[in-house]
Amino acid sequence: MLPGGTFVTAFRHSAESLAKLTTGMSVVEHRLSEAIAAHIRGTMRVNPSPAELRSWDRSLPILARDLVDAGLGDVEMLVEYQLPLTSKRADVVLAGVDLHTGADAYVVVELKQWSQAELFEDDPGLVLVDGMPGGPKLHPLLQVQGYCEYISDFVGALHGRSDAIRGVAYLHNAAEPDIDDLYRGVRSEQTRLFAKSSRGAFLAYLRDRFAPRSGAEAADRLLTSAIRPSKQLLKLAAAEIRDREQFVLLAEQRLAYEIVLNAVARARRASSKEVVIVTGGPGSGKSVIALSLLGELSRQGRPVMHATGSRSFTETLRRVPGRGSSRVKGLFKYFNSFTTSDTNDLDVLICDEAHRIRRTSHNRFTPSHLRGERRQVDELIDAARVPVFLLDEHQVVRPGEMGTVAEIREHAEVRGLPVHEISLDEQFRCGGSRAYEEWVLRLLGLRPGGPVPWPGDDHFTVALAASPEELESRLREKRDEGYSARMTAGFCWPWSEPRRDDTLVSDVRVGAWSRPWNVKGDRAVGTAPASSLWATMDGGFEQIGCVYTAQGFEYDWNGVILGPDLVCRDGRLVTVRKASKDPALTRGTTEGETDRLIRNTYKVLLTRGMVGTLLYSTDRETNDFLQRLVPPR
């Protein structure tokens, strides 16, 4: 479990006090939005957009006045409540006392300024909003339902009390006839939809939910609750594929999911073909979407497969979700498995980790009669009516990997195929810390502006270790407390075969300290798991992982050793090609290619942790540089 005390922050006021903040707003313009923005900048390290500022000034006073008019001015309003372990924020969570039981009660409110909306192509999950560009939006009831389920899953105070939290989508600018379609959409006991013209019903709902008493203690309990650990992707994959949907998809994740299902239905009706591209950083939920789609489409009996370019990820999916079931194992393929597939043989091909798409599918083992110059991306597009590509362009770590949005879009448009692109702009790994992701990108020179001091984030811990011994000791302490933990390093040491006595060679050496790399092959060596299971099975902590076994996985605590291939000189990190022991980076690549791949490698290694990352560099000048950026705990 995570430490006591939640990582969630919110701008907090009773309904009555927030309503008073808006008094005289015509005189003190944007008083409310400026107060909320200052709070968010200070606690979440996020700079709100002008659209957010406008929505706060226009929507929050309406909700506050509704509560006051309902006689519920003492209900607490938690504005921009950040969902645990993500950077996603719910508009408002109302905290109070249940009118009927006297227990804590909560209502998540999604505020929409829409005045007119209708279902997209009669799809109950997608909505077209009048005057709003960008294509279909997620149905607001699905959005708020996802928030309720997610909070129930992660906030310890709500464990076993799913009835304690409800959700409302409040379209306070819309008359019911102008959003009539939306009432034909999602139905749920947990969520309700209200419009401007049904304000009376909304007030009645609030009065039936909350007692006219202070919600301060209920808000305290929500905001100080322990946060239960994230559901681990691979532990749930078996139930996800064989039984029913286990993952909660939020906002853009659910939007991507619904758009794919919509495209599948349309492609089957019209015998057409469409391409979907989903982009997002580490931990943004790409693989959760992939497995959710695989589970749903396989339950529908659709011809569907999951493919990656990662041996570790594919083999783990085959062994964990596919354990004991040849049918489930058969759903997981490699990108080079579709060289001879018939066109549109599948309804859907889910290409996870699509940044690992290569130029062609053939290698030195490919029979000569199958070799050719046909692009791998073309094979994947041809294989299904709806090929889905999920990728992060900053995770290209090997020569020949060519999976980019531009590459996929170009090959789709040459065929005249429509392309749907969804960006997952939220962060689910690294404690949901956008500040950490931004810090890593600037540290590695993958984003302009140069390295900056770590600003700190209540959601995520970054710390330095004075030695590899300290790094290992602190991670071992975390593991003993019940967290998952792993150590990784840049590929700067040789990688030996196991000894004849079935033991591993301690190749990673820093002074007197040494540890072996993870196992090379597909069988365990002593207590060390096979390479594809290093990140997920017991025994993996005792070896040092590399980018090829860490990519695609997550663990609570992440230890990273920066090797001599990435060092600080003149105030910035530079790559040293000759220090790399990775033959893929030292043979047949240019200096520029090697530089980019080394930086991307460390980006992958540094973003595996859910709760925190510990850093150590083998280079003294680099450690001094990092100490100036990361203050002591």
Secondary structure, 3 states (H helix, E strand, C coil): CCCCCCCCCCEEEEHHHHHHHCCCCCCCCCHHHHHHHHHHHHHHCCCCCHHHHHHHHHHHHHHHHHHHHCCCCCCEEEEEEECCCCCCEEEEEEEEEECCCCCEEEEEEEEECCCCEEEECCEEEEEEECCCCCCCEECHHHHHHHHHHHHHHHEHHHCCCHHHEEEEEEECCCCHHHHHHHHCCCCCCCEEEEEHHHHHHHHHHHHHHECCCCCHHHHHHHHCCCECCCCCHHHHHHHHHHCCCCCCCCCHHHHHHHHHHHHHHHHHHHCCCCEEEEEECCCCCHHHHHHHHHHHHHHCCCCEEEEECCHHHHHHHHHCCCCCCHHHHCCEEEHHHHCCCCCCCEEEEEECCHHHCECCCCCCCCCHHHCCCCCHHHHHHHHEEEEEEEECHHHCCCCCECCCHHHHHHHHHHCCCCEEEEEECCCCCHHHCHHHHHHHHHHCCCCCCCCCCCCCECCEEEEECCCHHHHHHHHHHHHHCCCCEEEEECCCCCCCCCCCCCCCCCCEEECCEEECECCCCCCCECCECCHHHCCCCCCHHHCEECHHHHCCCCEEEEEEEECCCEEEECCEEEECHHHCCCHHHHCCCCHHHHHHHHHHHHHHHHCCEEEEEEEEECCHHHHHHHHHHCCCC
